[in-house]
Amino acid sequence: MIHKLIDSGIKHIEVTSFVSPKWVPQMSDNSLVCSLLERQPGVKYSVLTPNLKGYEAALAAKVSEVAIFAAASESFSKKNINCSISESLKRFLPVCEAARKDGIPVRGYVSCVVACPYEGKINPKEVAQVARDLYTMGCCEISLGDTIGAATPSDMQLVIREVSQHVPLEKLAVHCHDTYGQALANIYAALEMGISIIDSSVAGLGGCPYAPGASGNVATEDVVYMLNGLGIDCGVDIKKLIDAGNFISHELNRQSSSKVAQAFNCHL
């Protein structure tokens, strides 16, 4: 699937996660996945690394970027990575220091930027604090995650407005889950604010084991279709992208969550 995505024109792919197989057994093949990649010039292969041990394994796998993930909710942080927000930031510091020494870019995620499944609404100032700490630590980019997909466009703009007082807009990305069907609207709102980096997932795959009921990230096919309609060329062949989504959906024996793919597949 990764090779199919690259063939469609995708240039930045998070390929796996170097987390503990005890907690996330689905990711136990992370090194194998990286070893099977047919590396292409100009493509950034990124992985999640929760700590220094994960970073060292990722470095051995010859990745081009690592990502660390914090949360704006104390409860979600404890559920997701088994530590408080402040503890997580201390844990990430040696990762950033090692990556800086090795010349590896570090991307930072902030989960639950609008709402948390355990705490409800999140104060944008708390989001801004975590984003600022990650940026100061050395993250080259901060992705703002609506983990449970509860945000509306006004929520998204409020968070971006607050965070952009501490992190430059060009260093911010949005990561919108589509649980309430608001992801594309939230992305459009982010574009209006000046955001130009969008996280997405082919066929809308994903979710979060610590956010019960949350759907996957917004489907890449749907984002590309919207961007094409806005006259924004992201360099992706949407037919090849849909083929990649169809491929993985067939392998997983599930229907694609992409509305665009469903329409294309019905020849609409």
Secondary structure, 3 states (H helix, E strand, C coil): CHHHHHHHCCCEEEEEECCCCCCCHHHCCHHHHHHCCCCCCCCEEEEECCCHHHHHHHHHCCCCEEEEEEECCHHHHHHHHCCCHHHHHHHHHHHHHHHHHHCCCEEEEEECCCEECCCEECCHHHHHHHHHHHHHHCCCEEEEEECCCCCCHHHHHHHHHHHCCCCCHHHEEEEEECCCCCHHHHHHHHHHHCCCEEECEHHHCCCCCCCCCCCCECEHHHHHHHHHHCCCCCCCCHHHHHHHHHHHHHHCCCCCCCHHHHHHHCCC
